[in-house]
């Protein structure tokens, strides 16, 4: 059949429709590919975020460890878990005492150490958040912390009096100073409250933790270890002791 002008116009129209139809399907296929890729990539995006928070938490504890050692260098001993007044009433936490060693000397100089941490005289410090004391994962008040010292009858940090490095006969690398606790056990960073043996022994697989599978712990040598929720009780007790001569084993 001879191509007439009308036939040519119709042919071009049909071709244009086919092209438009193909373009629509191409767009649908492309959109479907994007949706599938996003579905696969979302878990990978979430994972690094959790890993980043865990890394930041670990770094916070390392800075605290360095501050404790700098305090020891300046005072000849590690700080006490808390200070007391003449009647034995707790006043200030070790976290307050090491402020000059975490670049918070100006804030430290505003605190009246002779009055309780929550006295009106210390109101400015009470409303101040300290980034090094905050794990980025949990949700609690900006002035709270989940980094608590181990305070037991034979811990490295003890009430009222400091302890010299040489007195930690179990070895710094086998002795836990600070542990990260669940968000529901967080305290104000100035408060003279810390972790007792019961708290450390009782976290397990059913505990709601800020990092999946365990908690961070600062050891006396400045290293930070991640303690599994399945860590045996005898290992936890050995790590809490400074002079018990226990065998810690692998952890």
Secondary structure, DSSP 8 states (H G I E B T S, - for coil): ----HHHHHHHHHHHHHHHHHHHHHHHHHHHHHHHHHHHHHHHHHHHHHHHHHHHHHHHHHHHHHHHHHHHHHHHSSB--SEEE-TTS-EEEEHHHHTGGGGT-HHHHTT--TTS-TTSGGGHHHHT---GGG--SSS---TTEE-EEEB-STT-SS-SSS-B-GGG-TT-GGG-EEEEE--GGG-EETTSS--B-HHHHHH--TTS--SBTTEEEEEETTS-EEEEETT--HHHHHHHH-SSS-------
